[in-house]
Amino acid sequence: MSPAPVRFHDTRRTVYDFAGSALVRCPRCERVAHFERRPGRAADAQGRTYPERRLVCRSCGLSRIHTGPHGATRRPGQGCYRPALWLRAATRHGELWAYNLEHLDLIRRFVAADLRERAPWYDTGRKMTLVARLPAWIKSAKNRTEVLRAIDRLRASVTSG
C-alpha cells in the first residue's frame, strides 16, 4: 500500500502578506540582514504619513532607519530602501525568490505536495493568491526536484550566511 499523498491547501495568502519583512543582503558586509517596513509614525507638513523602513544587520551591527518619501531626503551612500533580497536562486527555468523564511516555507510546501487544493470557486475572498500567481515552471511536477533543491539551498544559506 502506498503512503497517502502529501496535501497542500491554499491558505489564501498573497505576496503582500510577506512583503513587510524580508531577509536582504547587507550593504556593508554582504551578509544576511533583516529589512522591515512599518506603518507611518509621524505626519509631514501636508499630513501624509510614510512607512518607516528599518535595516538591521547582526553581523556588522549596521542599523538604518528611514522615514519619509522614497528619494526625497535620500543622500548618497546613506539610504537603502530595500537592498537585494537574500533568498534568491537562479535555476535553468527562471529565478526563484522569497522575502523571508515563512514565504519560502509556503512555496516549499506547495511544490512538495502531490495534491494541491484551492478554495472552491464559489467561496468569497481572494482568488489570485500567492500560489495561484507562481510561475508555471515552479508549479510543474517535472521541475519539482530542481525547485526543491533550490529551496533547500536557500534555507541553508540563511544559517551559513
C-alpha positions as CSV (number, residue, x, y, z in Angstrom):
1,M,0.0,0.0,0.0
2,S,1.4,3.4,-1.0
3,P,1.6,6.2,1.5
4,A,-1.1,8.9,1.5
5,P,-0.3,11.8,-0.8
6,V,1.1,15.0,0.6
7,R,-1.6,17.6,0.5
8,F,-1.4,21.4,0.3
9,H,-4.5,23.6,0.9
10,D,-4.2,27.2,-0.2
11,T,-4.2,29.5,2.8
12,R,-5.2,32.5,0.5
13,R,-2.1,34.4,1.5
14,T,-0.7,36.9,-1.0
15,V,2.8,38.2,-1.6
16,Y,1.9,41.4,0.2
17,D,1.4,39.3,3.4
18,F,5.2,38.7,3.4
19,A,6.5,42.0,1.9
20,G,6.7,43.8,5.3
21,S,9.6,41.8,6.5
22,A,12.5,40.5,4.3
23,L,15.9,38.9,4.5
24,V,18.3,41.1,2.5
25,R,21.9,41.4,1.6
26,C,23.7,43.9,4.0
27,P,25.1,46.8,2.0
28,R,28.1,47.0,4.3
29,C,29.2,43.4,4.9
30,E,27.3,41.4,2.2
31,R,25.8,39.0,4.8
32,V,22.2,38.4,5.9
33,A,20.4,41.4,7.2
34,H,16.8,42.0,8.2
35,F,14.6,44.6,6.5
36,E,11.3,45.7,7.9
37,R,8.6,48.1,6.8
38,R,6.2,49.5,9.5
39,P,3.2,51.8,9.1
40,G,3.9,55.6,9.2
41,R,4.5,57.1,12.6
42,A,4.5,60.9,12.2
43,A,2.9,63.1,9.6
44,D,4.7,65.6,7.4
45,A,3.6,69.2,6.8
46,Q,0.9,68.1,4.3
47,G,-0.5,65.4,6.7
48,R,0.9,62.4,4.9
49,T,2.4,59.5,6.8
50,Y,5.2,57.4,5.3
51,P,6.2,53.9,6.3
52,E,9.2,53.5,8.5
53,R,11.9,51.4,6.8
54,R,14.4,49.7,9.0
55,L,17.5,47.7,8.1
56,V,19.4,45.7,10.8
57,C,22.5,43.5,10.3
58,R,23.5,41.4,13.2
59,S,26.9,40.5,11.5
60,C,28.4,44.0,11.3
61,G,26.0,46.0,13.5
62,L,24.6,48.2,10.7
63,S,21.3,49.8,11.7
64,R,19.5,52.2,9.5
65,I,16.0,53.8,9.8
66,H,14.4,55.8,7.1
67,T,11.1,57.6,7.4
68,G,9.8,59.8,4.7
69,P,9.0,59.6,1.0
70,H,11.1,57.5,-1.3
71,G,14.0,59.5,-2.6
72,A,13.0,62.9,-1.1
73,T,15.6,63.0,1.7
74,R,18.0,60.4,0.4
75,R,21.6,61.3,0.4
76,P,24.3,59.4,-1.5
77,G,25.5,56.4,0.5
78,Q,23.0,56.8,3.3
79,G,19.6,55.4,2.4
80,C,18.7,51.9,1.5
81,Y,15.1,51.4,0.9
82,R,15.3,47.7,0.1
83,P,18.6,46.1,-0.6
84,A,18.8,43.0,-2.8
85,L,16.9,40.0,-1.4
86,W,19.0,37.3,0.2
87,L,16.7,34.4,-0.7
88,R,17.2,34.4,-4.5
89,A,18.4,31.4,-6.6
90,A,18.7,31.1,-10.3
91,T,17.5,27.9,-11.9
92,R,17.6,26.9,-15.6
93,H,13.9,27.9,-15.8
94,G,14.0,31.2,-14.0
95,E,14.7,32.9,-10.8
96,L,13.2,31.6,-7.5
97,W,12.9,34.2,-4.7
98,A,11.2,34.7,-1.4
99,Y,11.0,37.6,1.1
100,N,11.6,35.6,4.2
101,L,11.7,32.0,5.6
102,E,7.9,31.9,6.1
103,H,7.4,32.8,2.5
104,L,10.0,30.2,1.4
105,D,8.3,27.6,3.5
106,L,4.9,28.2,1.9
107,I,6.4,27.8,-1.6
108,R,8.2,24.6,-0.4
109,R,5.0,23.1,1.0
110,F,3.2,23.9,-2.3
111,V,5.9,22.5,-4.6
112,A,6.4,19.3,-2.5
113,A,2.7,18.5,-2.4
114,D,1.3,15.8,-4.7
115,L,-2.2,17.1,-4.2
116,R,-2.7,20.9,-4.4
117,E,-6.1,22.1,-3.2
118,R,-7.6,25.5,-3.9
119,A,-10.6,27.1,-2.3
120,P,-13.9,26.4,-4.0
121,W,-14.7,28.8,-6.9
122,Y,-17.9,30.0,-5.1
123,D,-16.2,30.8,-1.9
124,T,-15.7,34.5,-1.4
125,G,-12.3,36.0,-0.8
126,R,-9.1,36.3,-2.6
127,K,-8.9,34.5,-5.9
128,M,-5.3,35.3,-7.1
129,T,-3.3,34.1,-4.1
130,L,0.4,33.7,-3.9
131,V,0.4,30.1,-5.0
132,A,-2.0,30.9,-7.9
133,R,0.4,33.6,-9.1
134,L,3.5,31.3,-9.1
135,P,5.1,30.8,-12.5
136,A,4.2,27.7,-14.4
137,W,7.7,26.3,-14.2
138,I,7.5,26.3,-10.4
139,K,4.1,24.6,-10.4
140,S,5.2,21.9,-12.9
141,A,5.7,18.4,-11.4
142,K,8.6,17.7,-13.8
143,N,10.6,20.6,-12.2
144,R,9.7,19.6,-8.6
145,T,13.1,18.1,-7.6
146,E,15.1,21.0,-9.1
147,V,12.9,23.6,-7.3
148,L,13.0,21.8,-4.0
149,R,16.8,21.6,-4.3
150,A,17.0,25.4,-4.9
151,I,14.7,26.0,-1.9
152,D,16.8,23.8,0.4
153,R,20.0,25.7,-0.8
154,L,18.3,29.0,0.1
155,R,17.3,27.8,3.5
156,A,20.8,26.6,4.2
157,S,22.3,29.9,3.1
158,V,20.4,31.7,5.9
159,T,22.1,29.6,8.6
160,S,25.5,29.7,7.0
161,G,25.4,33.3,5.6
